């Protein structure tokens, strides 16, 4: 496990996010990880088992330090987490696990959205019957953004050019909103695609943590 590019340190500039720290034992944590992890993988495959191995154990250890507010966490405790890794290596499973574990401990529910969905959401007018289809719905609530960098970078809405990821990250940055995410790309690559402004916002908001390993999909 490493922090991508070794750029996220304890003293790096950050945008503090609204979150809690929880004092749970290592034994309690391991038990919850196994229960939640198995619940997640079995939703897609009832015979699947959540496996802790050399590829994910260091990340799971860091999650424990992150949740408990330990100085052993190799990053900034007041930022969110962006999990970085290759296709199918288990990023989404682990980030969902972190969100559900945190949610159970703090009575919070994370909303999950893929970056690709953002290009459609920015096109929608606000409707009280379906508020989740408007970007303002995602302004403050705890959120996971999956597959950051895979979406279209710009979208035209009634003659106005929008940048979906810039819109949502800027809103959440301004509100110090607790945000988790996954991506296949390094911060350097994301900055190259999004531009320096959004790259700096991502750096201030997230610890970029690498999940190693090949695809677990069979």
ChimeraX attribute file (.defattr): number of C-alpha atoms within 10 A of each C-alpha:
attribute: neighborCount
match mode: 1-to-1
recipient: residues
	/A:1	17
	/A:2	16
	/A:3	18
	/A:4	19
	/A:5	12
	/A:6	11
	/A:7	13
	/A:8	22
	/A:9	14
	/A:10	14
	/A:11	8
	/A:12	11
	/A:13	14
	/A:14	22
	/A:15	20
	/A:16	19
	/A:17	19
	/A:18	15
	/A:19	17
	/A:20	14
	/A:21	15
	/A:22	15
	/A:23	12
	/A:24	12
	/A:25	11
	/A:26	13
	/A:27	9
	/A:28	9
	/A:29	19
	/A:30	14
	/A:31	12
	/A:32	16
	/A:33	21
	/A:34	16
	/A:35	14
	/A:36	20
	/A:37	22
	/A:38	19
	/A:39	16
	/A:40	21
	/A:41	17
	/A:42	14
	/A:43	10
	/A:44	9
	/A:45	9
	/A:46	11
	/A:47	9
	/A:48	13
	/A:49	14
	/A:50	16
	/A:51	13
	/A:52	13
	/A:53	9
	/A:54	11
	/A:55	17
	/A:56	19
	/A:57	14
	/A:58	17
	/A:59	19
	/A:60	20
	/A:61	16
	/A:62	18
	/A:63	21
	/A:64	23
	/A:65	20
	/A:66	25
	/A:67	21
	/A:68	20
	/A:69	17
	/A:70	15
	/A:71	12
	/A:72	12
	/A:73	18
	/A:74	19
	/A:75	26
	/A:76	24
	/A:77	23
	/A:78	22
	/A:79	28
	/A:80	27
	/A:81	24
	/A:82	30
	/A:83	28
	/A:84	26
	/A:85	22
	/A:86	16
	/A:87	15
	/A:88	15
	/A:89	20
	/A:90	22
	/A:91	25
	/A:92	21
	/A:93	16
	/A:94	22
	/A:95	21
	/A:96	20
	/A:97	23
	/A:98	21
	/A:99	21
	/A:100	21
	/A:101	21
	/A:102	20
	/A:103	14
	/A:104	11
	/A:105	15
	/A:106	13
	/A:107	9
	/A:108	14
	/A:109	14
	/A:110	17
	/A:111	15
	/A:112	16
	/A:113	15
	/A:114	16
	/A:115	23
	/A:116	19
	/A:117	15
	/A:118	23
	/A:119	22
	/A:120	15
	/A:121	17
	/A:122	21
	/A:123	17
	/A:124	13
	/A:125	12
	/A:126	15
	/A:127	10
	/A:128	9
	/A:129	7
	/A:130	10
	/A:131	14
	/A:132	14
	/A:133	20
	/A:134	19
	/A:135	21
	/A:136	15
	/A:137	14
	/A:138	21
	/A:139	20
	/A:140	18
	/A:141	16
	/A:142	20
	/A:143	20
	/A:144	25
	/A:145	24
	/A:146	24
	/A:147	22
	/A:148	18
	/A:149	20
	/A:150	14
	/A:151	16
	/A:152	14
	/A:153	17
	/A:154	14
	/A:155	18
	/A:156	12
	/A:157	13
	/A:158	7
	/A:159	7
	/A:160	7
	/A:161	10
	/A:162	16
	/A:163	16
	/A:164	24
	/A:165	23
	/A:166	19
	/A:167	17
	/A:168	18
	/A:169	20
	/A:170	17
	/A:171	17
	/A:172	21
	/A:173	21
	/A:174	11
	/A:175	16
	/A:176	19
	/A:177	24
	/A:178	24
	/A:179	26
	/A:180	24
	/A:181	26
	/A:182	26
	/A:183	24
	/A:184	22
	/A:185	20
	/A:186	19
	/A:187	21
	/A:188	14
	/A:189	13
	/A:190	19
	/A:191	19
	/A:192	12
	/A:193	13
	/A:194	17
	/A:195	13
	/A:196	13
	/A:197	11
	/A:198	19
	/A:199	19
	/A:200	14
	/A:201	17
	/A:202	24
	/A:203	20
	/A:204	20
	/A:205	28
	/A:206	27
	/A:207	26
	/A:208	28
	/A:209	24
	/A:210	26
	/A:211	25
	/A:212	19
	/A:213	16
	/A:214	13
	/A:215	12
	/A:216	9
	/A:217	8
	/A:218	4
